[in-house]
Amino acid sequence: MQAQTRNRQWPWVAIGLSLAVAFTLSMVSPADSVQGDLVRIMYVHVPAAWLAYLAFFVTFVGSVGYLTTKDLRWDRIAAASAEIGVYFTGLAIALGMIWAKPTWGVWWTWDARLTLTAIMFFVYLGYLALRRTTDDPVIRAGRSSVLGVLGALQIPLVHFSVVWWRTLHQPPSLVRPDGPAIQDPLMLTALIVGVLAFTIVYGSLMVKRIELIKLDDQKAAIEQSIERPVAGEAVTVPDLGASS
């Protein structure tokens, strides 16, 4: 029982420790020479955007896995990852708007990166809504897997939009042919640690969410079982003849 308890608790411990380390480094890193302390939004905005890519790619893998094997375990992975991805995509958009106001002078502009990210956000909201259109796990998995595969086509469009089109959004800061754009070692370390910390958060949340989805599926299977007790079957018709 203690081992099971530790297994249930370790994801929360991992999340707490990783975020604590990332937060500490983001606070001790120097302010930007132009943006000042506003640049600290980067330490959450960039990792959140990275998790959006990672989560939706895993949804793609899970969707392909289900379509190939018809194993519902792949569908649970796809569903859990999509839920987490939607949350972090929304977080990246919200933080980007907060960052844009003092930098660009507007909360929102129809920039290619911003527009495509918003479209991706709503596509995966639609993915989650599609999963709620039926209680049949097989039908649900089949429908959502098709959308999970098609939705992944947006990931390279969103990522390379700042390279393919002229946009207000800055180019990639870490993955560049000529090396990272950030020159300060402490700022670069803080950003990389932030990305790693958020990746740990993603993995930990995946463990818990897949566990919950599996329990939901087991509950639904029991409720749909023919052998389950029927409500009111213990109630009997009174024998009126006995009283006469």
The 8 nearest C-alpha neighbors of each residue, nearest first, counted from 0:
[[1, 3, 2, 4, 5, 6, 7, 8],
 [2, 0, 4, 3, 5, 6, 7, 8],
 [1, 3, 5, 4, 0, 6, 7, 8],
 [4, 2, 6, 0, 1, 5, 7, 8],
 [5, 3, 1, 7, 6, 2, 0, 8],
 [4, 6, 8, 2, 7, 3, 9, 1],
 [5, 7, 3, 4, 8, 9, 2, 10],
 [6, 8, 4, 5, 9, 3, 10, 207],
 [9, 7, 5, 6, 10, 11, 4, 12],
 [8, 10, 12, 11, 6, 5, 7, 13],
 [11, 9, 203, 13, 12, 8, 14, 7],
 [12, 10, 14, 13, 9, 8, 15, 203],
 [11, 13, 9, 15, 10, 14, 16, 8],
 [14, 12, 10, 16, 11, 15, 17, 9],
 [13, 15, 200, 11, 17, 12, 16, 18],
 [16, 14, 12, 18, 13, 17, 19, 11],
 [15, 17, 19, 13, 18, 14, 12, 20],
 [18, 16, 196, 20, 14, 19, 15, 13],
 [17, 19, 21, 15, 20, 16, 22, 196],
 [18, 20, 16, 22, 17, 21, 15, 23],
 [19, 21, 23, 17, 18, 22, 16, 24],
 [20, 22, 193, 18, 24, 19, 23, 192],
 [23, 21, 25, 19, 20, 24, 18, 26],
 [24, 22, 20, 26, 25, 21, 19, 27],
 [23, 25, 189, 27, 21, 26, 22, 28],
 [26, 24, 22, 28, 23, 189, 27, 21],
 [25, 27, 23, 24, 28, 22, 39, 29],
 [28, 26, 24, 25, 23, 29, 185, 189],
 [27, 29, 186, 25, 26, 185, 24, 30],
 [30, 28, 27, 31, 186, 185, 26, 36],
 [29, 31, 35, 36, 32, 28, 38, 34],
 [32, 30, 35, 34, 33, 38, 29, 36],
 [31, 33, 35, 34, 30, 29, 36, 38],
 [34, 32, 31, 35, 30, 38, 36, 37],
 [35, 33, 31, 37, 38, 32, 36, 30],
 [34, 36, 31, 30, 37, 33, 32, 38],
 [37, 35, 30, 38, 39, 34, 31, 29],
 [38, 36, 39, 35, 34, 40, 98, 30],
 [37, 39, 36, 40, 41, 34, 31, 35],
 [40, 38, 41, 37, 42, 36, 25, 30],
 [41, 39, 38, 42, 43, 44, 37, 94],
 [42, 40, 44, 39, 43, 45, 38, 190],
 [41, 43, 40, 190, 39, 44, 193, 45],
 [44, 42, 41, 46, 45, 40, 47, 193],
 [43, 45, 41, 91, 47, 46, 42, 40],
 [44, 46, 48, 47, 41, 43, 42, 49],
 [47, 45, 194, 49, 48, 43, 44, 197],
 [48, 46, 50, 87, 44, 91, 49, 45],
 [47, 49, 51, 45, 46, 50, 91, 88],
 [50, 48, 46, 52, 47, 51, 45, 53],
 [51, 49, 53, 47, 52, 48, 54, 46],
 [50, 52, 84, 48, 88, 54, 49, 53],
 [53, 51, 49, 50, 55, 54, 56, 154],
 [52, 54, 50, 56, 51, 55, 57, 49],
 [55, 53, 84, 80, 57, 51, 56, 52],
 [54, 56, 58, 57, 52, 53, 81, 84],
 [55, 57, 59, 53, 58, 54, 52, 60],
 [56, 58, 60, 54, 59, 55, 61, 53],
 [59, 57, 77, 55, 61, 56, 60, 80],
 [58, 60, 56, 148, 62, 57, 147, 61],
 [61, 59, 57, 63, 62, 58, 64, 56],
 [60, 62, 77, 73, 64, 58, 59, 63],
 [63, 61, 144, 59, 65, 64, 60, 147],
 [62, 64, 66, 60, 65, 61, 67, 59],
 [65, 63, 61, 67, 62, 66, 73, 68],
 [64, 66, 69, 73, 62, 68, 67, 70],
 [67, 65, 63, 64, 69, 68, 62, 144],
 [66, 68, 64, 65, 63, 69, 70, 62],
 [67, 69, 65, 70, 66, 64, 73, 63],
 [70, 68, 65, 66, 67, 71, 64, 73],
 [69, 71, 68, 72, 65, 73, 74, 64],
 [72, 70, 74, 73, 69, 75, 65, 140],
 [71, 73, 75, 74, 70, 76, 65, 213],
 [74, 72, 61, 76, 65, 71, 75, 64],
 [73, 75, 71, 77, 72, 76, 65, 61],
 [76, 74, 78, 72, 77, 73, 209, 79],
 [75, 77, 73, 79, 74, 78, 61, 80],
 [78, 76, 58, 61, 74, 80, 75, 79],
 [79, 77, 75, 81, 80, 76, 74, 82],
 [80, 78, 76, 82, 81, 77, 208, 209],
 [79, 81, 54, 83, 77, 82, 78, 58],
 [82, 80, 84, 78, 83, 79, 58, 55],
 [83, 81, 79, 85, 84, 80, 78, 86],
 [82, 84, 80, 86, 81, 85, 87, 79],
 [83, 85, 51, 54, 81, 87, 86, 82],
 [86, 84, 88, 82, 83, 87, 81, 89],
 [85, 87, 83, 89, 84, 88, 90, 82],
 [86, 88, 90, 47, 84, 89, 85, 51],
 [89, 87, 91, 85, 51, 90, 86, 84],
 [88, 90, 92, 86, 87, 91, 93, 85],
 [89, 91, 87, 93, 88, 92, 94, 86],
 [90, 92, 88, 44, 94, 47, 89, 48],
 [93, 91, 95, 89, 90, 94, 88, 96],
 [94, 92, 90, 96, 95, 91, 89, 97],
 [95, 93, 97, 91, 96, 92, 44, 90],
 [94, 96, 92, 98, 93, 97, 91, 99],
 [95, 97, 99, 106, 93, 98, 94, 107],
 [96, 98, 94, 95, 99, 100, 93, 106],
 [97, 99, 95, 96, 100, 94, 101, 102],
 [100, 98, 96, 102, 103, 97, 106, 101],
 [99, 101, 105, 104, 106, 102, 103, 98],
 [102, 100, 104, 99, 103, 98, 105, 97],
 [103, 101, 99, 100, 104, 98, 34, 105],
 [104, 102, 99, 105, 100, 101, 106, 167],
 [103, 105, 100, 101, 102, 99, 106, 107],
 [106, 104, 100, 107, 103, 99, 108, 101],
 [105, 107, 100, 96, 99, 97, 104, 108],
 [108, 106, 105, 96, 109, 99, 100, 113],
 [107, 109, 110, 105, 106, 113, 114, 167],
 [110, 108, 114, 111, 113, 107, 112, 115],
 [109, 111, 113, 108, 112, 166, 114, 167],
 [112, 110, 114, 113, 115, 160, 166, 109],
 [113, 111, 115, 114, 110, 160, 157, 116],
 [112, 114, 116, 110, 111, 115, 117, 109],
 [113, 115, 117, 111, 116, 112, 109, 110],
 [114, 116, 118, 112, 117, 113, 157, 111],
 [117, 115, 119, 113, 118, 114, 112, 157],
 [116, 118, 120, 114, 119, 115, 113, 121],
 [119, 117, 115, 121, 120, 116, 122, 114],
 [118, 120, 116, 122, 117, 121, 115, 123],
 [121, 119, 117, 118, 123, 122, 116, 85],
 [122, 120, 124, 118, 123, 119, 125, 117],
 [123, 121, 125, 119, 124, 120, 118, 126],
 [122, 124, 126, 125, 121, 120, 127, 119],
 [123, 125, 121, 127, 126, 122, 128, 120],
 [124, 126, 128, 122, 123, 127, 129, 121],
 [127, 125, 123, 129, 124, 128, 143, 122],
 [126, 128, 124, 130, 125, 129, 123, 131],
 [127, 129, 125, 131, 130, 126, 124, 132],
 [130, 128, 126, 131, 127, 132, 125, 143],
 [129, 131, 127, 128, 139, 132, 143, 126],
 [132, 130, 128, 129, 133, 127, 134, 139],
 [131, 133, 129, 130, 128, 134, 139, 135],
 [134, 132, 135, 131, 139, 130, 138, 136],
 [133, 135, 136, 139, 132, 131, 219, 138],
 [134, 136, 138, 133, 137, 139, 140, 219],
 [137, 135, 139, 138, 140, 134, 216, 133],
 [136, 138, 140, 139, 135, 141, 71, 69],
 [139, 137, 141, 135, 140, 136, 142, 133],
 [140, 138, 136, 137, 142, 141, 130, 135],
 [139, 141, 137, 143, 138, 142, 144, 74],
 [142, 140, 138, 144, 139, 143, 137, 145],
 [143, 141, 139, 144, 140, 145, 138, 146],
 [142, 144, 146, 140, 145, 141, 147, 139],
 [145, 143, 62, 147, 141, 146, 142, 140],
 [144, 146, 148, 147, 143, 142, 149, 141],
 [145, 147, 149, 143, 148, 144, 150, 126],
 [148, 146, 144, 150, 59, 145, 149, 62],
 [147, 149, 59, 145, 146, 150, 151, 62],
 [150, 148, 146, 151, 147, 152, 145, 153],
 [151, 149, 147, 152, 148, 146, 153, 122],
 [150, 152, 153, 149, 148, 154, 59, 56],
 [151, 153, 150, 154, 149, 155, 156, 148],
 [152, 154, 156, 151, 155, 150, 157, 119],
 [153, 155, 157, 156, 151, 152, 158, 52],
 [156, 154, 158, 157, 153, 159, 152, 160],
 [157, 155, 153, 154, 159, 158, 160, 152],
 [156, 158, 154, 160, 155, 115, 159, 112],
 [157, 159, 155, 156, 160, 154, 161, 112],
 [158, 160, 162, 161, 156, 157, 155, 163],
 [159, 161, 163, 157, 162, 112, 158, 156],
 [162, 160, 159, 170, 164, 163, 166, 112],
 [163, 161, 159, 160, 164, 170, 165, 158],
 [162, 164, 160, 161, 159, 165, 156, 166],
 [165, 163, 162, 161, 160, 166, 111, 159],
 [164, 166, 161, 163, 167, 162, 111, 160],
 [167, 165, 168, 110, 161, 164, 111, 112],
 [168, 166, 169, 110, 165, 161, 103, 111],
 [167, 169, 166, 170, 161, 112, 110, 113],
 [168, 170, 167, 171, 161, 166, 172, 162],
 [171, 169, 161, 172, 168, 162, 175, 166],
 [172, 170, 173, 174, 175, 169, 161, 180],
 [173, 171, 180, 179, 174, 170, 181, 175],
 [172, 174, 179, 171, 175, 180, 178, 181],
 [173, 175, 171, 179, 172, 178, 176, 177],
 [174, 176, 178, 177, 179, 173, 171, 172],
 [177, 175, 178, 174, 179, 173, 171, 180],
 [178, 176, 175, 179, 180, 174, 173, 172],
 [177, 179, 175, 176, 180, 174, 173, 172],
 [180, 178, 173, 181, 172, 175, 174, 177],
 [179, 181, 172, 182, 173, 178, 175, 171],
 [182, 180, 179, 183, 187, 172, 186, 173],
 [181, 183, 184, 180, 187, 179, 186, 185],
 [182, 184, 186, 185, 181, 187, 29, 188],
 [185, 183, 187, 186, 188, 182, 181, 189],
 [186, 184, 188, 187, 183, 28, 189, 29],
 [187, 185, 189, 183, 28, 188, 184, 190],
 [186, 188, 184, 190, 185, 189, 181, 183],
 [189, 187, 185, 191, 190, 186, 192, 184],
 [188, 190, 186, 24, 192, 187, 191, 25],
 [189, 191, 193, 187, 188, 192, 42, 186],
 [190, 192, 194, 188, 193, 189, 187, 195],
 [193, 191, 195, 189, 194, 190, 196, 21],
 [194, 192, 190, 21, 196, 191, 195, 189],
 [193, 195, 46, 191, 197, 192, 196, 198],
 [196, 194, 198, 192, 193, 197, 191, 199],
 [197, 195, 17, 193, 199, 198, 194, 192],
 [196, 198, 200, 194, 199, 195, 46, 193],
 [197, 199, 201, 195, 200, 196, 194, 202],
 [200, 198, 202, 196, 197, 201, 203, 195],
 [201, 199, 197, 14, 203, 198, 202, 204],
 [200, 202, 198, 204, 199, 203, 205, 197],
 [201, 203, 205, 199, 204, 200, 198, 206],
 [204, 202, 10, 200, 206, 205, 201, 199],
 [205, 203, 201, 207, 206, 202, 208, 200],
 [206, 204, 202, 208, 203, 207, 209, 201],
 [205, 207, 203, 204, 209, 208, 210, 202],
 [208, 206, 210, 204, 205, 209, 211, 203],
 [207, 209, 211, 205, 210, 79, 206, 204],
 [210, 208, 212, 211, 206, 207, 79, 205],
 [209, 211, 207, 213, 208, 212, 206, 214],
 [212, 210, 208, 214, 213, 209, 215, 207],
 [213, 211, 215, 209, 214, 210, 208, 216],
 [212, 214, 216, 210, 211, 215, 209, 217],
 [215, 213, 217, 211, 212, 216, 218, 210],
 [216, 214, 212, 218, 213, 217, 219, 211],
 [215, 217, 219, 213, 218, 214, 220, 212],
 [218, 216, 214, 220, 219, 215, 213, 221],
 [217, 219, 215, 221, 216, 220, 214, 222],
 [218, 220, 222, 216, 217, 221, 215, 223],
 [221, 219, 217, 223, 218, 222, 224, 216],
 [222, 220, 224, 218, 223, 219, 217, 227],
 [221, 223, 219, 220, 224, 218, 227, 225],
 [224, 222, 220, 221, 219, 225, 227, 218],
 [223, 225, 221, 226, 222, 227, 220, 219],
 [224, 226, 227, 223, 222, 228, 221, 229],
 [227, 225, 224, 228, 229, 223, 221, 222],
 [226, 228, 224, 225, 229, 222, 221, 223],
 [229, 227, 230, 226, 232, 225, 231, 224],
 [228, 230, 232, 231, 227, 226, 233, 225],
 [229, 231, 232, 228, 233, 234, 227, 222],
 [230, 232, 233, 234, 229, 228, 235, 236],
 [231, 233, 234, 229, 230, 228, 235, 236],
 [232, 234, 231, 235, 230, 229, 228, 236],
 [235, 233, 232, 231, 236, 230, 237, 229],
 [236, 234, 237, 233, 232, 231, 238, 239],
 [235, 237, 238, 234, 239, 233, 232, 231],
 [236, 238, 239, 235, 240, 241, 234, 242],
 [239, 237, 240, 241, 236, 242, 235, 243],
 [238, 240, 241, 242, 237, 243, 236, 235],
 [241, 239, 243, 238, 242, 237, 236, 235],
 [240, 242, 239, 243, 238, 237, 236, 235],
 [241, 243, 240, 239, 238, 237, 236, 235],
 [242, 240, 241, 239, 238, 237, 236, 235]]
